[in-house]
Amino acid sequence: MLIELRKKAQITIPKDIVVELGLTEGDTLDVRLVDGVILIEPVTVYRNTYVKTMERELGTPRNTPDKYAEGLGHHDDNEIVVDPNHNERK
């Protein structure tokens, strides 16, 4: 599927993809470059205080990356990003 890069580097995600992923206005998408490919991935953002409370109550997940090594380019230090595979990034 081809799309056109618009002014201010904007793109439109095709409607069938938006519908298939269940995306709605205001959802957070993580955009990054991986081996020369632009990867756009929906993520869920939780407040850091919520995640810390859950870690205390449930224990730290075994597959937690090293202090949430990778994250959004414009993240808030009080937020943690969780991708669809449940990998946490700060």
FENWOCOR-V560201 format. One record per residue. N is the residue number from 1. RES is the residue in three letters. PSI is psi in radians with two decimals (999 if undefined). OMEGA is omega in degrees with one decimal (* if undefined). BURIAL is + if it has 16 or more other ideal C-beta (glycine too) atoms within 10 Angstrom, else -. Layout:
BEGIN
n;res;psi;omega;burial
N;RES;PSI;OMEGA;BURIAL
N;RES;PSI;OMEGA;BURIAL
END
This chain:
BEGIN
n;res;psi;omega;burial
1;MET;2.20;-179.9;-
2;LEU;2.43;173.8;-
3;ILE;2.86;-176.1;-
4;GLU;2.38;174.4;-
5;LEU;2.20;-176.5;-
6;ARG;-3.11;176.2;-
7;LYS;2.62;179.5;-
8;LYS;0.52;176.3;-
9;ALA;0.57;179.8;-
10;GLN;2.58;173.7;-
11;ILE;2.83;173.6;-
12;THR;2.19;176.7;-
13;ILE;2.22;-178.9;-
14;PRO;2.47;-174.8;-
15;LYS;-0.70;-178.1;-
16;ASP;-0.57;177.0;-
17;ILE;-0.74;178.3;-
18;VAL;-0.79;-179.7;-
19;VAL;-0.80;-178.6;-
20;GLU;-0.66;-179.6;-
21;LEU;-0.16;-179.4;-
22;GLY;0.52;-179.0;-
23;LEU;2.56;175.6;-
24;THR;2.83;179.2;-
25;GLU;2.33;-179.6;-
26;GLY;-0.19;176.6;-
27;ASP;2.66;179.9;-
28;THR;2.31;177.5;-
29;LEU;2.35;177.1;-
30;ASP;2.16;179.6;+
31;VAL;2.18;179.6;-
32;ARG;2.86;179.1;-
33;LEU;2.15;-179.1;-
34;VAL;1.93;179.7;-
35;ASP;0.80;177.4;-
36;GLY;0.13;179.6;-
37;VAL;2.35;175.6;-
38;ILE;2.11;-179.9;-
39;LEU;2.17;177.2;-
40;ILE;2.08;-172.8;-
41;GLU;2.26;176.0;-
42;PRO;2.46;179.5;-
43;VAL;2.82;173.8;+
44;THR;2.34;-178.6;-
45;VAL;2.19;176.9;+
46;TYR;2.55;174.0;+
47;ARG;2.45;-179.1;-
48;ASN;-0.68;-179.9;-
49;THR;-0.64;177.4;-
50;TYR;-0.81;-178.8;-
51;VAL;-0.76;179.5;+
52;LYS;-0.69;177.9;-
53;THR;-0.76;178.9;-
54;MET;-0.67;177.4;-
55;GLU;-0.72;178.5;-
56;ARG;-0.73;-177.0;-
57;GLU;-0.64;-173.6;-
58;LEU;-0.23;-174.6;-
59;GLY;2.74;-179.4;-
60;THR;2.32;177.8;-
61;PRO;2.54;-178.0;-
62;ARG;-0.55;-175.4;-
63;ASN;0.42;179.9;-
64;THR;2.16;178.1;-
65;PRO;2.81;179.7;-
66;ASP;1.78;178.9;-
67;LYS;0.72;175.1;-
68;TYR;0.95;-168.7;+
69;ALA;-0.68;-174.5;-
70;GLU;2.57;179.1;-
71;GLY;-2.95;178.8;+
72;LEU;2.63;178.9;+
73;GLY;-0.37;-177.2;-
74;HIS;0.90;-175.6;-
75;HIS;2.78;174.2;-
76;ASP;2.35;-178.7;-
77;ASP;-0.25;179.5;-
78;ASN;0.24;-179.0;-
79;GLU;2.60;174.6;+
80;ILE;2.39;-178.1;+
81;VAL;2.35;177.9;+
82;VAL;2.10;-179.4;-
83;ASP;3.01;-176.7;-
84;PRO;-0.35;177.9;-
85;ASN;0.13;178.5;-
86;HIS;0.49;174.6;-
87;ASN;2.24;-177.2;-
88;GLU;2.45;175.0;+
89;ARG;2.42;176.9;+
90;LYS;999;*;+
END
